Structures are given as structure tokens and as C-alpha cells.
């Protein structure tokens, strides 16, 4: 099963060199153990653009969808046998990046 592992951050700074090194080691472990699907860091909330095309024409708004202190800073998509494995990996990812993590399963097709 695949899981979205979201990295939640509450400051404007990026990962420190030590945090980035720990993230790299964690990424290598995910790949070596067959859990890696995809991962990426995201731009700051101020770089976001929201598009709402539910009406007559698309409305495009600069900035984040929500104004909040915490935001999605990055993510992993992992493959794990079950939620317990995903949560263990997420705990290790949280330690590596020194951020809070949210885990959500992808819906079965």
C-alpha cells in the first residue's frame, strides 16, 4: 500500500546542513529497503497559486489556499506493507528532517 508522508513546518527557514544530510541518509534507506516511490520539497507558501475553476471562469489567486502558521514543506510517497510500517518509517523521517509528519494512505483503486 502507498502512503503520503507530509512534512509539516512552521518556520521560513530551510533544512540545516545537518538536517539535509540526515534526510539524504533517510532517502537512501527508503530506496535500499524498497519503500521509496517519490519525494520532494516544496516552495514556501508565498510561492503558491490557487486556481478555482468551479464557476463561469477560472479564478487565479496568488498566495496560499489557507493563511496558517504551519504548512506543507515537502513529502514522501512510500510503499509499506501496512500502516504500522508506514508509521515507523514516518517516525524515522520526522527525526531525520526535524519536522512534524502526517501520514495518510492513498485510497485503494
C-alpha positions, 0 to 999 in steps of 0.5 A: 500500500502507498502512503503520503508522508507530509512534512509539516513546518512552521518556520521560513527557514530551510533544512540545516546542513545537518538536517539535509544530510540526515534526510539524504541518509533517510532517502537512501534507506527508503530506496535500499529497503524498497519503500521509496516511490517519490519525494520532494520539497516544496516552495514556501507558501508565498510561492503558491497559486490557487486556481478555482475553476468551479464557476463561469471562469477560472479564478487565479489567486496568488498566495496560499489556499489557507493563511496558517502558521504551519504548512506543507514543506515537502513529502514522501510517497512510500510503499509499506506493507501496512500502516504500522510500517508506514508509521515507523518509517514516518517516525524515522523521517520526522527525526531525520528532517526535524519536522512534524509528519502526517501520514495518510494512505492513498485510497485503494483503486 
